Amino acid sequence: MLWFDKQRGDLPARAAYEALSAAWEKSGLPEAIARVCGPPGLRRFVLRFEETPRGFRVTGVQSEAVKGGGGPPPPQASSAALPDVERAIAALRKGLPSPFRFDRGAIGVIRDSEGPLDITLRLDEDGDRFRLGELRAPRGAGVPVDDPAYLKALATWSEQANRVRGGWKMCRGGQSFALDGHRLTITTEGRSPEEPPTSESMVVTVLGTWDGRHDRYTWLTDKPVAPEAPFVEPELTLTLGQVTELVAFAAARLGALGVFQGDTDDAGITVFAAVR
């Protein structure tokens, strides 16, 4: 017998379904799961959870890579959002009408390239039987930064990219920068009106710009830095975290010593350049 039929007792099926739907919407669980999915990309995974003496806890995430890239939730996004999922699960059970209750379950998640999340909730024994293979494949195209060839290259170049991150330079308060071809000059204001400004000059290769208002990264190199998908696309929709990873990798491929990052006078526009 399914969990729904076993739990509802004498409650009419329609009334029980409406009560469950209302508790689901009020719990905030769909929004928390969306945060687990992280930046754009295809997703297909199962979250397993159970009640513990300290409340509900997510006990596992089951997934595998999908064609075109993606599948598992990004580790950084999922680790940050899983506590929200656990609180939402507790809110869901608290919001259920009597006699409904559960102490464990599974949540199947599919994210296509477009459209809303496809979420499947299975509770107690139904959750125990639920498997990743029951979820369909995500529809649509994956995003370039999930491309398997890119991820493989990223792992290969990780040591060089980490060295580039060690030479990261940011234009901070009291500083301004100017670009003249491959020459970057950073000017620092004096600590008092009487103290003259100082300047530092370096040779760079401008990599691209990121528009934080639209999460849009645009390459400005003369030709692609490398053959993998994210380097070939002229524009990409990326979070700032994804951009910093991408430009560190690009700078490593160019043999650079570091990366310069500075905001322009246009609000929300950030320039990235490889420091030679």
Secondary structure in CASP SS format (residue, H / E / C, confidence):
PFRMAT SS
TARGET T0000
AUTHOR 0000-0000-0000
METHOD secondary structure of the structure
MODEL  1
M C 1.00
L C 1.00
W H 1.00
F H 1.00
D H 1.00
K H 1.00
Q H 1.00
R H 1.00
G C 1.00
D C 1.00
L C 1.00
P C 1.00
A H 1.00
R H 1.00
A H 1.00
A H 1.00
Y H 1.00
E H 1.00
A H 1.00
L H 1.00
S H 1.00
A H 1.00
A H 1.00
W H 1.00
E H 1.00
K H 1.00
S H 1.00
G C 1.00
L H 1.00
P H 1.00
E H 1.00
A H 1.00
I H 1.00
A H 1.00
R H 1.00
V H 1.00
C H 1.00
G C 1.00
P C 1.00
P C 1.00
G C 1.00
L C 1.00
R E 1.00
R E 1.00
F E 1.00
V E 1.00
L E 1.00
R E 1.00
F E 1.00
E E 1.00
E E 1.00
T E 1.00
P C 1.00
R C 1.00
G E 1.00
F E 1.00
R E 1.00
V E 1.00
T E 1.00
G E 1.00
V E 1.00
Q E 1.00
S E 1.00
E C 1.00
A C 1.00
V C 1.00
K C 1.00
G C 1.00
G C 1.00
G C 1.00
G E 1.00
P C 1.00
P C 1.00
P C 1.00
P H 1.00
Q H 1.00
A H 1.00
S H 1.00
S H 1.00
A H 1.00
A H 1.00
L H 1.00
P H 1.00
D H 1.00
V H 1.00
E H 1.00
R H 1.00
A H 1.00
I H 1.00
A H 1.00
A H 1.00
L H 1.00
R H 1.00
K H 1.00
G H 1.00
L C 1.00
P C 1.00
S C 1.00
P C 1.00
F C 1.00
R C 1.00
F C 1.00
D C 1.00
R E 1.00
G E 1.00
A E 1.00
I E 1.00
G E 1.00
V E 1.00
I E 1.00
R E 1.00
D C 1.00
S C 1.00
E C 1.00
G C 1.00
P C 1.00
L C 1.00
D E 1.00
I E 1.00
T E 1.00
L E 1.00
R E 1.00
L E 1.00
D C 1.00
E H 1.00
D H 1.00
G H 1.00
D H 1.00
R H 1.00
F C 1.00
R C 1.00
L H 1.00
G H 1.00
E H 1.00
L C 1.00
R C 1.00
A C 1.00
P C 1.00
R C 1.00
G C 1.00
A C 1.00
G C 1.00
V C 1.00
P H 1.00
V H 1.00
D H 1.00
D C 1.00
P H 1.00
A H 1.00
Y H 1.00
L H 1.00
K H 1.00
A H 1.00
L H 1.00
A H 1.00
T H 1.00
W C 1.00
S H 1.00
E H 1.00
Q H 1.00
A H 1.00
N H 1.00
R H 1.00
V H 1.00
R H 1.00
G H 1.00
G C 1.00
W C 1.00
K E 1.00
M E 1.00
C C 1.00
R C 1.00
G C 1.00
G C 1.00
Q E 1.00
S E 1.00
F E 1.00
A E 1.00
L E 1.00
D E 1.00
G C 1.00
H C 1.00
R E 1.00
L E 1.00
T E 1.00
I E 1.00
T E 1.00
T E 1.00
E C 1.00
G C 1.00
R C 1.00
S C 1.00
P C 1.00
E C 1.00
E C 1.00
P C 1.00
P C 1.00
T E 1.00
S E 1.00
E E 1.00
S E 1.00
M E 1.00
V E 1.00
V E 1.00
T E 1.00
V E 1.00
L E 1.00
G E 1.00
T E 1.00
W E 1.00
D E 1.00
G C 1.00
R C 1.00
H C 1.00
D C 1.00
R E 1.00
Y E 1.00
T E 1.00
W E 1.00
L C 1.00
T C 1.00
D C 1.00
K C 1.00
P C 1.00
V C 1.00
A C 1.00
P C 1.00
E C 1.00
A H 1.00
P H 1.00
F H 1.00
V H 1.00
E C 1.00
P C 1.00
E E 1.00
L E 1.00
T E 1.00
L C 1.00
T C 1.00
L H 1.00
G H 1.00
Q H 1.00
V H 1.00
T H 1.00
E H 1.00
L H 1.00
V H 1.00
A H 1.00
F H 1.00
A H 1.00
A H 1.00
A H 1.00
R H 1.00
L C 1.00
G C 1.00
A C 1.00
L C 1.00
G E 1.00
V E 1.00
F E 1.00
Q E 1.00
G E 1.00
D E 1.00
T C 1.00
D C 1.00
D C 1.00
A C 1.00
G C 1.00
I E 1.00
T E 1.00
V E 1.00
F E 1.00
A E 1.00
A E 1.00
V E 1.00
R C 1.00
END
